[in-house]
Amino acid sequence: MIDITVNGEQRRLAETKTVADLVASLGLHPRRIAVEVNREVVPSHRLAEQWLRDGDAVEIVTLVGGGSNPPASAGAAASAEDAAADRPLVIGPFRFTSRLITGTGKYASYDLMRACLEASGCEVTTVAVRRERLVDRQGRSLLDFLDLKKLTILPNTAGCFSAEDAIRHARLARELLGNLGNPGAAWVKLECLGDPKTLLPDPIDTLKATEQLVKEGFVVLVYTTDDPILARRLKQAGAASVMPAGSPIGSGQGVLNPNNIRIILEYLKDGDPEYPVIVDAGVGAASDVSAAMELGCDGVLLNTAIAQAQDPLRMAHAMRHACAAGRLSYLAGRIPKRLYAQASSPMEGRIAPAVV
């Protein structure tokens, strides 16, 4: 009878055994472990030759995933099929798989625009209700390059500087898209701008136009600043989605005030977690889209970031993947930020340190 130590625990063997016998008695596969006896590694092909003696210290190690075990409250891991599953983006009566909404302006050609819309994976695209945006110098209509069976058109009151003008454009858009049989006739992206330099919205006229369009049965998606109080008033006025700007239109500065976006999300989703909040304007790169989605926003609307990129088609692909990645990251739940380091590999189960 001999006494040995195995991974720091005392064990008594009824008879002298080889290391191979010990490994077998523990139900371990010799190819999936490494064994050390008295701080000397025993190669797997010599396990049956190495006899254990009284007082031997044996270490048996294997490979483990980095990090400590999840807390007891953590649920079972999702299957690979379920990991990317997500509910649709719901805005009023509309339901979409893609959470990226793209625009149709500033492209070098209608053909490039069409290719980029396809690459972005968007199901919704915005158009402005203005003659110069619907027909180009060659007499071609923008609508000739949009797949109206696949895309839901979101008419935009871009360029309107008063509630009256915005309401008028919305009514015209409803008539036009109704004639085309596109479901986009039921809604509008409302913009009431305050001045042509900043293109920031006029809060008074924006609220006024929202109230009137809601009365007229429109599903209103309203472009606004990142003011949480105004955002709350717009939702109370009946807006189907509040769309705070990340930064000024076309600036490419990204989300300048994430804290205000967080407050807007808190205010608008309190008691109504499915209410859609969409970042609109200011996106410049794929990382901006991902950052907006990781805040918990329900979608991102952009145009210039793709249309004016050096390679618009590649950027359209990038924006598509960034939106999906940011959404998955938000749903997965990021780790908390800490001041000090936290080891990725577990401290438990370490090989016994040498005694000096």
ZAKE-569021 format. One line per field, with one value per residue (C-alpha): residue in one letter; y, z, x. Coordinates in nm, 4 decimals. Each point is the difference from the previous one (the first is absolute). Example, Ala and Ser with C-alpha at 12.3 -4.5 7.8 and 13.67 -1.06 7.14 Angstrom:
residues 2
pavex: (A;S)
v: (-0.4500;0.3440)
w: (0.7800;-0.0660)
u: (1.2300;0.1370)
This chain:
residues 356
pavex: (M;I;D;I;T;V;N;G;E;Q;R;R;L;A;E;T;K;T;V;A;D;L;V;A;S;L;G;L;H;P;R;R;I;A;V;E;V;N;R;E;V;V;P;S;H;R;L;A;E;Q;W;L;R;D;G;D;A;V;E;I;V;T;L;V;G;G;G;S;N;P;P;A;S;A;G;A;A;A;S;A;E;D;A;A;A;D;R;P;L;V;I;G;P;F;R;F;T;S;R;L;I;T;G;T;G;K;Y;A;S;Y;D;L;M;R;A;C;L;E;A;S;G;C;E;V;T;T;V;A;V;R;R;E;R;L;V;D;R;Q;G;R;S;L;L;D;F;L;D;L;K;K;L;T;I;L;P;N;T;A;G;C;F;S;A;E;D;A;I;R;H;A;R;L;A;R;E;L;L;G;N;L;G;N;P;G;A;A;W;V;K;L;E;C;L;G;D;P;K;T;L;L;P;D;P;I;D;T;L;K;A;T;E;Q;L;V;K;E;G;F;V;V;L;V;Y;T;T;D;D;P;I;L;A;R;R;L;K;Q;A;G;A;A;S;V;M;P;A;G;S;P;I;G;S;G;Q;G;V;L;N;P;N;N;I;R;I;I;L;E;Y;L;K;D;G;D;P;E;Y;P;V;I;V;D;A;G;V;G;A;A;S;D;V;S;A;A;M;E;L;G;C;D;G;V;L;L;N;T;A;I;A;Q;A;Q;D;P;L;R;M;A;H;A;M;R;H;A;C;A;A;G;R;L;S;Y;L;A;G;R;I;P;K;R;L;Y;A;Q;A;S;S;P;M;E;G;R;I;A;P;A;V;V)
v: (0.0000;0.3403;0.3610;0.2464;0.3464;0.0515;0.3636;0.1025;-0.2651;-0.2899;-0.3468;-0.3450;-0.2816;-0.3575;-0.1138;0.1406;0.1207;0.1563;0.3472;-0.1648;-0.2029;0.3182;0.1820;-0.2920;-0.0231;0.3691;-0.0606;0.2323;-0.0372;0.0197;0.1990;0.2777;0.0649;0.0737;-0.1583;0.1218;-0.2107;0.1863;0.2958;-0.2140;-0.0403;-0.3643;-0.0418;-0.1825;-0.2916;-0.0582;0.0103;-0.3807;-0.0055;0.2559;-0.1650;0.2028;0.0060;0.1054;0.3806;0.0729;0.3230;-0.0407;0.2842;-0.0843;0.2898;0.0568;0.3001;0.2230;0.3014;0.3339;0.1765;-0.1134;-0.1859;0.2081;0.1011;-0.2458;0.2286;-0.0145;-0.1860;-0.2871;0.0879;0.0629;-0.2377;0.1135;0.0335;0.2173;0.2199;0.2414;-0.0147;0.3321;0.1406;0.2169;0.3765;0.1166;0.3578;0.0484;-0.2604;-0.0647;-0.2953;-0.0379;-0.2384;0.2550;0.2785;0.2147;0.2672;0.1705;0.3074;0.0581;0.3359;0.1130;-0.3054;0.0454;-0.1907;-0.1750;-0.3294;0.0367;0.0909;-0.3135;-0.2204;0.1556;-0.0425;-0.3675;-0.0378;0.1692;-0.2576;0.2773;-0.0536;0.3695;0.2923;0.3680;0.2378;0.3729;0.1308;0.2581;0.0165;0.0138;-0.3198;-0.1937;0.0791;0.0616;0.2150;-0.2899;-0.0344;-0.3259;-0.0538;-0.1114;-0.2406;-0.1874;-0.1133;-0.1090;-0.3470;0.1011;-0.3626;-0.0546;0.3403;0.1989;0.3644;0.2431;0.3495;0.2715;0.3642;0.0981;0.3668;0.1167;0.2904;0.0259;-0.2261;0.1126;-0.0970;-0.3338;-0.0883;0.0952;-0.2216;-0.2897;0.0239;0.0061;-0.3007;-0.1955;0.0708;-0.0921;-0.3253;-0.0924;0.0248;-0.2290;-0.2530;0.0188;-0.0472;0.3045;0.2155;-0.0597;0.1634;0.2911;0.0952;0.3459;0.2717;0.3627;0.1727;0.3079;0.1507;-0.0976;0.0152;-0.2543;-0.1875;-0.0525;-0.0465;0.2770;-0.1503;0.2115;-0.0693;-0.3620;-0.0583;0.1950;-0.2017;-0.3280;0.0730;0.0934;-0.2933;-0.2454;0.1474;-0.0649;-0.3660;0.0040;-0.2341;0.2680;-0.0653;0.3274;0.1349;0.1914;0.1123;-0.2121;0.1925;-0.2608;0.2370;0.0797;-0.3682;-0.0827;0.2729;-0.1315;-0.3504;0.1400;0.1807;-0.3360;-0.0470;-0.3646;0.0374;0.2729;0.0361;0.2021;0.1246;-0.1484;0.3243;0.2570;-0.1339;-0.1062;0.0948;-0.3520;0.0699;-0.3057;-0.0030;0.3064;-0.0262;-0.3655;0.0945;0.1934;-0.2903;-0.2275;0.2340;0.0114;-0.3789;-0.0103;0.2543;-0.1350;-0.3681;0.0332;-0.2258;-0.0358;-0.1950;-0.0654;0.3683;0.0587;0.2583;0.0448;0.2061;0.2273;0.2077;0.0571;-0.3522;-0.0089;-0.3500;-0.3526;0.0392;0.2840;-0.2306;-0.2729;0.2475;0.1267;-0.3527;-0.1012;0.2831;-0.1846;0.1985;-0.1942;0.1111;0.2504;0.2215;0.1278;0.1239;0.2122;-0.2490;-0.2453;0.2282;0.2211;-0.2710;-0.0556;-0.3429;0.0211;-0.3639;-0.1294;0.2452;-0.1256;-0.3515;0.1330;0.1831;-0.3100;-0.2133;0.2737;0.0369;-0.3740;-0.0257;0.2912;-0.1447;-0.3436;0.1595;0.1899;-0.3111;-0.2038;0.2519;0.1457;-0.0613;0.2803;0.2445;-0.0371;0.2117;-0.2965;-0.3145;-0.3222;-0.3188;-0.1746;-0.3389;-0.1450;0.0059;-0.3208;-0.3180;0.1525;-0.2278;0.0249;0.2703;-0.0873;0.0429;0.2126)
w: (0.0000;-0.0997;0.0515;-0.2888;-0.0851;-0.3174;-0.0941;0.3594;0.1497;0.2119;-0.1368;0.1419;-0.2460;0.1120;-0.2115;-0.2042;-0.3397;-0.3114;-0.1099;-0.2817;0.2592;0.1966;-0.3115;-0.0963;0.3494;-0.0245;-0.3286;-0.1954;-0.3587;-0.0101;-0.3265;0.1574;0.3026;0.1012;0.3099;0.2258;0.2826;0.2524;-0.2418;-0.2862;-0.3082;-0.0835;-0.3790;-0.0949;-0.1493;0.3369;0.2284;0.0253;0.0898;0.2794;0.3358;0.2826;0.3365;0.3477;0.0304;-0.3738;-0.1064;-0.3221;-0.2080;-0.2743;-0.2228;-0.3029;-0.2019;0.1110;-0.1440;0.1171;0.2756;0.3059;-0.0087;-0.0655;0.3030;0.1153;-0.1243;-0.3603;-0.2297;-0.2240;-0.3036;-0.3141;-0.2896;-0.3050;-0.1876;0.2687;0.0648;-0.2819;0.0331;0.0518;-0.0064;-0.2982;0.0014;0.0506;-0.0808;0.0122;-0.2393;-0.1679;0.0757;-0.1321;0.0414;-0.0832;0.2507;-0.2436;-0.1920;-0.2853;-0.2126;-0.3747;-0.0283;-0.0957;-0.2096;-0.3128;-0.1995;0.0409;-0.0918;0.2874;0.2333;-0.0930;0.0528;0.3397;0.1191;-0.0878;0.1716;0.3170;0.0423;0.0813;-0.0342;0.0377;-0.1939;0.0303;-0.2851;0.0022;-0.1594;-0.2295;-0.3762;-0.0210;0.2034;-0.1975;-0.3550;-0.1037;-0.2833;-0.2398;0.0783;0.1907;0.3094;0.3268;0.0337;-0.3107;0.2038;0.3122;0.0333;0.1325;0.0558;0.2297;0.1601;0.2187;-0.0917;0.2912;-0.1288;0.1610;0.0509;-0.0449;-0.0734;0.1805;0.2413;0.1391;0.1244;-0.2837;-0.2699;0.1639;0.0263;-0.3644;-0.1149;0.2083;-0.1610;-0.3491;0.0820;0.1218;-0.3265;-0.2142;0.1767;0.0254;-0.3780;-0.0260;0.2370;0.2365;0.3731;0.0692;-0.0695;0.3607;0.1667;-0.0135;0.1289;0.1397;-0.0176;0.0952;-0.0169;0.1970;-0.2294;-0.3146;0.1649;0.2779;-0.1411;0.3595;0.0513;0.1203;0.3168;-0.0028;-0.3605;0.0267;0.2871;-0.1769;-0.3225;0.1920;0.1724;-0.3277;-0.2037;0.2736;-0.0113;-0.3745;0.0481;-0.0916;0.1613;0.0944;0.0417;0.1269;-0.0339;0.3104;0.2081;0.2816;0.2558;0.2233;0.1034;-0.3590;-0.0884;0.2729;-0.1183;-0.3569;0.1130;0.2050;-0.3152;-0.1716;-0.1911;-0.0979;0.0294;0.1354;-0.1959;0.1838;-0.1997;0.0902;-0.1289;-0.2687;-0.3323;-0.2316;0.2498;0.0446;0.3654;0.1336;0.3303;0.1810;0.3133;0.0855;0.3487;-0.1381;-0.2279;0.3051;0.1832;-0.3015;-0.0095;0.3718;-0.0259;-0.3124;0.0857;0.3612;0.0114;-0.3781;-0.0714;-0.3640;-0.0916;-0.2933;0.0440;-0.3138;-0.0311;-0.3014;-0.1480;0.0664;-0.0596;-0.1747;0.0374;0.0786;0.3577;0.0488;-0.0998;0.2326;0.2876;-0.0476;-0.0038;0.3067;0.1929;-0.0510;-0.2925;-0.2199;-0.3305;-0.1884;-0.2924;-0.2185;-0.3496;-0.0467;0.1728;-0.2834;-0.2948;0.0552;0.1085;-0.2199;-0.0808;0.0612;-0.0814;0.2518;0.2584;-0.0555;0.0841;0.3044;0.1311;-0.0408;0.2075;0.2568;0.0661;0.0486;0.2166;0.2205;0.0524;0.0909;0.2371;0.1756;0.0302;0.1283;0.2759;0.0343;0.3011;0.2563;-0.0248;0.2834;0.1199;0.0600;-0.1868;0.0306;-0.1107;-0.3022;0.1147;0.3259;0.3139;0.1198;-0.1068;-0.0440;0.0236;0.3475;0.0068;0.0863;0.3649;0.0344)
u: (0.0000;0.1405;-0.1063;0.0286;-0.1308;-0.2084;-0.0638;0.0511;-0.2300;0.1245;-0.0744;0.0801;0.0621;-0.0558;0.2919;0.2820;-0.1206;0.1353;-0.1042;-0.1977;-0.1925;-0.0788;-0.1172;-0.2236;-0.1482;-0.0935;-0.1801;0.2296;0.1192;0.3824;-0.0020;-0.2069;0.2197;0.3575;0.1536;0.2765;0.1508;0.2099;0.0239;0.1268;-0.2202;-0.0739;-0.0480;-0.3199;0.1931;0.1739;-0.3053;-0.0055;0.3714;-0.0139;-0.0671;-0.1453;0.1756;-0.1034;0.0002;-0.0150;-0.1708;-0.1983;-0.1420;-0.2493;-0.0987;-0.2196;-0.1108;-0.2870;-0.1753;0.1322;-0.1893;-0.1860;-0.3269;-0.3141;-0.2066;-0.2610;-0.2769;0.1197;-0.2347;0.0894;0.2063;-0.1982;0.0347;0.1928;-0.3269;-0.1561;0.3046;-0.0747;-0.3783;-0.1717;-0.3490;-0.0923;0.0224;-0.3588;-0.1040;-0.3750;-0.1472;0.3372;0.2274;0.3550;0.2902;0.2697;0.0592;0.1945;-0.1906;0.1818;-0.0583;0.0091;0.1771;0.3532;0.0891;0.2101;-0.2602;-0.3321;0.1681;0.2470;-0.2838;-0.1904;0.3073;0.0699;-0.3574;0.0238;0.3372;-0.1241;-0.2754;-0.2475;-0.3724;-0.0820;0.1426;-0.0793;-0.0866;-0.0624;-0.3187;0.1563;0.0121;0.3776;0.0198;-0.2598;0.1196;0.3625;0.1339;-0.0327;-0.3687;0.0426;-0.2090;0.1528;-0.2901;0.1202;0.3005;-0.1869;-0.1496;-0.3396;-0.0969;0.2967;0.0531;-0.2335;0.0467;0.0258;-0.0882;0.2066;-0.0944;0.3664;0.0530;-0.3127;0.0464;-0.3519;-0.2752;-0.2251;0.2512;0.0731;-0.3696;-0.0515;0.2883;-0.1292;-0.3425;0.1519;0.2162;-0.3018;-0.1796;0.2995;0.0870;-0.3668;-0.0213;0.3024;-0.1511;0.2980;-0.0706;0.2181;-0.3063;-0.1030;0.2974;0.2429;0.3425;-0.0647;0.2638;-0.0686;0.3368;0.0947;0.2649;0.1945;0.3445;-0.0389;-0.3021;-0.1045;-0.3746;-0.2273;-0.1499;-0.3174;-0.0972;0.1107;-0.2420;-0.2760;0.0379;0.0108;-0.3289;-0.1721;0.1307;-0.0982;-0.3526;-0.0034;0.0863;0.3667;0.2528;0.2528;0.3721;0.1356;0.3540;0.1016;0.2955;0.1392;-0.2102;-0.1685;-0.2808;-0.0968;0.0264;-0.2491;-0.2392;0.0146;-0.0875;-0.2883;-0.1161;-0.0366;0.3265;0.0422;0.3775;0.2235;0.3240;0.2661;0.2971;0.3367;0.1552;-0.0900;-0.1265;0.2818;0.2720;0.1390;0.0781;-0.1789;-0.1901;0.1329;-0.2128;-0.0601;-0.1164;-0.2969;-0.0854;0.0049;-0.2381;-0.2319;-0.0032;-0.0774;-0.2819;-0.1675;0.0275;-0.1143;-0.3057;0.0194;0.3217;-0.0846;-0.0356;0.2394;0.2752;0.2096;0.3171;-0.0369;0.2835;0.3687;0.1310;0.3382;0.1383;-0.1086;0.1236;-0.2511;-0.2851;0.1211;0.0378;-0.3555;-0.1390;0.2015;-0.1655;-0.3277;-0.1384;-0.2396;0.1460;0.2133;-0.0953;0.2829;0.0743;0.3124;0.2300;-0.0598;-0.0697;0.3058;0.2444;0.3049;-0.1411;-0.3759;-0.0689;0.2513;-0.1276;-0.3544;0.1163;0.1871;-0.3057;-0.2139;0.2348;0.0628;-0.3712;-0.0398;0.3129;-0.0996;-0.3445;0.1388;0.2491;-0.2802;-0.2157;0.2956;0.0731;0.3482;0.2209;0.0182;0.2887;0.2509;0.2903;0.2301;0.0864;-0.1918;0.1728;-0.1487;0.1292;-0.1338;0.2135;-0.1621;0.1771;0.3455;0.2992;0.1458;0.2698;0.3572;0.0993;0.3138)
